[in-house]
Amino acid sequence: MVEELVELLKQARQEKGISLSEISEETKIQIYYLEALENADFDRFPGEVYLRGALTNYATMVGLEPKRVLDLYRNLGREEPLGEELKLSPKRKTVPLPRPERAPSLIYGLIILALLLTAGGYLFVEQYWPRKSPQEPVPAEPPVATETEGEKPETVEPEPPEAAVKLTVSKSNSTSRETVFSVGNADSLDIKLTSLERCWVEMRTDDEEEFPSRILQKGEKITARAKDRIWIRLGHPPGARLKINGITVKETEEQKRPHNFLFVRK
């Protein structure tokens, strides 16, 4: 079974005419680990998560179905079948419990009681409260403004409107493999990724590897927040909708191959 998996990987790569160096450059996986895959030396990897990620990326690059490759690996008896994949979330949010609603009948009863009390008070005042005889209104004199010598009235300056977030492509720092964005007028960086179809993704926030590489299924979402930097790599950029601080990143539609996107707060 091990020979079948190794032969499948090597044969697919050779048919595509792709070298291990090219796979390493595109997936950022060291050649040391790629050689371990083709030699069935799985003990080189630090853990199962990294090994499965490397198998998935390798299969995607050489045109194999990642699920088929992972099934062959599972048949080796090294791991239990995976259950339903958990959605990624950088932080768990506490959902507040709903407040108990009062019965509508009680609310309506309180409203009717308030109306009756208001109407009764009005009738009492109209019938029993003594009225004063009308008098000729005396025009009020306008107040005389007094100004202390040496003091001027204080003027309140209106606060300037809050500046909108600006997203700009840094052409001088961008390359054919990575697009760099400058994010202005933002206190932090908030990213939201929605998978429109199967899409491989890897993400780091503030240069920390917070999300390991994996394949998102259609409809899955990822949200993350960083102070200064967010780096994300998409295996199929048109298959994902990317937003940074509520602004849609349209440059993902222009990239047809795996591509990196770097957002830097200015």
Stockholm file with secondary structure:
# STOCKHOLM 1.0

chainA/1-266         MVEELVELLKQARQEKGISLSEISEETKIQIYYLEALENADFDRFPGEVYLRGALTNYATMVGLEPKRVLDLYRNLGREEPLGEELKLSPKRKTVPLPRPERAPSLIYGLIILALLLTAGGYLFVEQYWPRKSPQEPVPAEPPVATETEGEKPETVEPEPPEAAVKLTVSKSNSTSRETVFSVGNADSLDIKLTSLERCWVEMRTDDEEEFPSRILQKGEKITARAKDRIWIRLGHPPGARLKINGITVKETEEQKRPHNFLFVRK
#=GR chainA/1-266 SS CHHHHHHHHHHHHHHHTCCHHHHHHHHCCCHHHHHHHHTTCGGGSSCHHHHHHHHHHHHHHHTCCHHHHHHHHHTTTSSCCCCSCCCCCSSCCCCCCCCCCCCHHHHHHHHHHHHHHHHHHHHHHHHHSCCCCCCCCCCCCCCCCCCCTTCCCCCCCCCCCCCCCEEEECTTTCCSSEEEEEEESCSSEEEEEEESSCEEEEEEETTEEEEEEEEECTTCEEEEEESSEEEEEESSGGGEEEEETTEECGGGGGCCSCEEEEEEEC
#=GC SS_cons         CHHHHHHHHHHHHHHHTCCHHHHHHHHCCCHHHHHHHHTTCGGGSSCHHHHHHHHHHHHHHHTCCHHHHHHHHHTTTSSCCCCSCCCCCSSCCCCCCCCCCCCHHHHHHHHHHHHHHHHHHHHHHHHHSCCCCCCCCCCCCCCCCCCCTTCCCCCCCCCCCCCCCEEEECTTTCCSSEEEEEEESCSSEEEEEEESSCEEEEEEETTEEEEEEEEECTTCEEEEEESSEEEEEESSGGGEEEEETTEECGGGGGCCSCEEEEEEEC
//
